């Protein structure tokens, strides 16, 4: 996803890459580009080469606007195709194109986003890292940014109570019998409000050893990537998600989170025991409102996550949201719907 409202980035849109305009809260994919501009994403450069862009001082072809550019690209596909067939184009349009050919190709070059620059970083280097909180807090206090400090360092869910485990926690999606644990595979206790939820980075082997069979684990997906809430810690393992899935495949874990299906899909883990899914619980509590985790948290807990929320903030918010939803579902007598119909699916 490319976070920008700049139309130039539409040239990079393709399956798997979309634009997100945070000011308008609009996401644009390939169909969205065509709906908005009347062209395909791969035609965007040539479109701008003719229309120009006053905000970037791109001259384009004087006298040709969006409608004219769309028609020419529909007929001839590319800027090269237009000039190759220039004699087929009649009237004033042909004259404008001939007179501004040099400007058109200069504009084409100006509008092209370079995508083959060699950089000395990999994807891991570009992922959001935890905030260096204390130095940042000291700086904000020094500069007098009190409101920003309160917003940034809010503690969502800090007073969240102990999560309530369901009586049918061991029921699997396929409806098999509960997994009976032994003394050698004693499940971890439920996460408690007193847990600090400090963030910790592990190697794959350390993660494999840390996570015990049949224990409870939270899968946390956010803009920071995939994290795991486990035994009072928020764990990050910087390896491919499929490798994480292989490490967990035979552990028969009890999963919790929001839209757990997407977490398990990312890990390539089929047929897991889903003990709690806040997205499904939110549907049972209020079917007309199903959105992102942040939207559901705000609706049901009446508060927002802090800006640049850390994984530990998300974990505490998950616990608080669970408590809020459980109370609402109990009030609406929806426990049976969630436990026997929604979660098993």
N, C-alpha and C positions, 0 to 999 in steps of 0.2 A: 504494500500500500504506500502511495506517495501522498504525504500530507501537504497539500498546497491548493490555493485557489487560482493559481496562474494557469491560464489556458494553454500556454506553451507545453506544459507537461502532458497534455492529451496525446501528444505524439508517441509517448512511451506506454500508453495503455494497451494491454493485450490480455489474453486469458491468464489469470494469475496475478495481474498488476492492475490496480484501480487507483483512482484519485479520491482523496477525502478532503473536502473543504470544511474546515472546522468553524469558520465564521457562519456558514449557512447550514452546517450539519448535513451536507449532501455528499453521497458517495457516487462516483461515476465510473462505470465499466465501459466495455466496447459499445454496447447498445446505447448507453447514456451519451457517449461522444457523438454517435450518429444522430440521436434524437436532438441533441443540443446544437450541433453545428451542420448537420446534414451531410457529413462525410465520414469515412472510416478513420480510425486513429492513424493509420499509416499514410494518410493523405494530408495530415494536419500541417506538415512542414510546407508543402506546396500550396495549401490553402492560405497560410499566412504569408507566403512569398508573393501572392497576388493581392490579398486584402491589406497587407501591411499591419503594423501594430504601433499606433501612435505612442503608447505608454513606453515602448522600448525603442522608439525612434527608428522603426523598420519602415521604409518608404513603400514597399510593395509596388503594384502597378496602378498608376494614377487613373482613377475613373472606374476601376473594377472593385466591387464590394462583395460582401458575403454571398449574395444570391448568384451573382455572375460567376464567382469562383466555384461555387458548388456545381453549377451547370457545366462549366468547362471540365471540371474533374469527373463529373458523371459521364461526360462524353468521351474524354481522352485519358482518364485515369491519373496521369501525372503531369508535372510541369514540362518534362521532356516530351511527353506524348502530345501536349498542346502545341509546342513549337515545331514538332515534327509534322504536324498536320495544320500548320498555321494558314495554309492557303484554302483550307476547307471552311475556315472561320470567316464570316462575312461582316461587312460594315465597320462601324466605329470600334467594335471590340477588337477586330484584327489590327486596326491602326494603333489602338492603345497598347496592345501586346507588343507590336513591332517597335514602337517608340520607347517602350520601357523594358525591353528584354534584359539589358544590362542590370537595371534596378531589380528585376524579378529574380535573377540568379544571385545577385548580391544578398537580397532579402532571404532567399532560400538558405544561404550559408549562415546568415545571422540568426535565423530561427532554429537551426539544427542544434539540438542538445548533444554534446559529445559524450559518448557512452563507452569509449574504449581507453580511457585514461587509466594508466597503471597506478594503483594505490597499494601502499604497504600495510593494509589492514585486512582482516577477514570479518565474517559476519559476527563472530563473538565479540570482537572489539567494538562493534557498533551497537550492541544491545545496551539498553538502559541499565545503569549500575545503581546500587543502593546509594542514597544520599549520604554524604559525609556530614552528618547532622550537626554536631556541636560547633565546628568551625563556621558552618553556614548560619546557624542560629546566632552566634556571636557577631557575625557580619551584619545580619539583619537588625540586630539590636543596636549596633554601632551606628547604622544608617537611619535608624528610627522607623523601619518598616514594620510597625507593630501589627497592623491588620494582616499583612502578608505572612508574617511569622505565625499568627494564630491560625490562618487558613492552611499554611503549609505543614505545620506541625500538630494539627489536630490529631486526636487519638480515637479513631472510630472503634466502637465496640470494646473499649477498655474495661467496661464494667459488665461485659457479657457474662451471663450465668453459665453454669455447667450445662453442656448440651445433653439432651435427654435421648438415650438410645431406645430404639423401638424394640418391642418384644420379638418381632420377626426379622431381626437384623440379619440373620443368616440365610434368608431365603434368596435364591439365585434368580437371575432374569429368566431362566428357562423353567423355573418352578420345581427344581430339584429339592431334596431334603436339605435341612440345615447342615453345615459342616460342623462336626463335633471336634473341638480342639482337645489336645492332650496336655499333660503336664509339661511335655517337651516343647509344645508349641502354644504357650499361654498367650492369649491376645493382649495387646497393649490396652491400657485403660483409656477411657474417653478423654479428650482434651479438656483441660480445665481453664477457668477464667484467670487463674493465677499464673499460667504459663507465660513466659516472657515473649515467646515467639521471635527470638533472635534469628537473624539470617545466618546461614552457614553454607559454605560451598564444599562439596565433596567430589572425590573422584568416583568413577563408576564402580570400582571395586569397593570403596568405602561405603557407598550407597547400598550396594548389594548386601554387605554385611550388616549395615545399620537396620535395614527394614526386615522385621521378623515375619515369618509366615502367619497368616490368619489375623494380622493386626489391622487397625484402622488407619487409613491414610486419606489425606485431602489432596485433590488435584486442583491447582490454581492456575488458570489461564488468564493472562492480562497482557497489556501492551509491553510488559517487561519480559514476556515469555512464559515458560512452563516452570512452576515451582511446586513443591510438595510440602504440605503441612503434616509433620510427623513427630509425635512424642515431645510436643512443646517447642519444636524448632521449625523454621521455614527453610527447606533444603533446596539448593540449586546444584544441578549436576550438568556442567557444560559439555554435553555430548549430544549426538543425534537422538531424537525422540524414539526412534525405532530401537536403538540400543538400550534405552531406558526400559522400553516395553519388554525386551528379551530378558533383562535382569529381573523383572517383576513377574514374569509370566507364570512361574510355578509357585508363587507365594500365596495365592488364594486370598487376596486382600479384600478388605471391606472398604469400599470407596465412598467418599463424600465430596461435595463440591457444588458447582453451578454448571448446568449442562454437562454432566459427567460423560454423557455419550460422546461429546466432542473431545474430551480429554482422552478417553479410551481409544477413540479413533486415531488421534494423533500418536498414541503409543502402540497402536496396532494390537490392542488387547481385547479379544472377544470374550463374551460370556463371563463377565465379572459380577461379583456381588455388589450391587449399588445400595448402600445403606441410607444415603440421604442425597437428594438432588434439589437444591433450592429453586431451580427453574421450574421443576415439576410441582414443587410445593407452592410456589407463587401462583401457578396456574390453578391449583385447587383452591387457594385462598381468594384469588381474584382473577377469574379467567379473562376478563377484558383487558388486563394489563400484563403483557409478556414482552419484556424488552431485554436490554443488556443487564449485566450484574449491577452496574452502577445505578441504572434506572430503577431496578427492583429494590435495591437497598435503600435508595432515597424514598421511594413510595412507601415501603413497609416499616422502615426505621425512622423516617422523618429526619434524615440527616444526610450529608454528602461526604463522600470520601475526600480527603485532602488533595490539593493539587500535587502532582508528581507523587502519588501514593506509592509507598514502598510495598514489597511483597508482605512484610509483616503487618502493614495497615490492612491489606486485603484479607489476610488470615483472620485478624480480629473482627473485621467487618463480616466475614462469612459466619463466624460464631454468633455475632449479634443478630444477623439476619435469620439464622436458624431458629434462635429463640423467639424472635418476633413472629415468624411464620408458624411455628409450632403452636403458639398461643392462638393465632387467628384460625388455624385449621381446627383446633380443639373447640373453639367457640362456635364454629360452623359445622361441627360434627363431621369433618372431612377426613378423619384419620384412616378410615377403612378404604376410602377412595384412593388415597395416596399410597397406602401400604400394600393393598391387594390388586390394584388396577394400574396405577401410574408407574411406580418404581419397578415392578417386575418386568415391564415392557422395555 
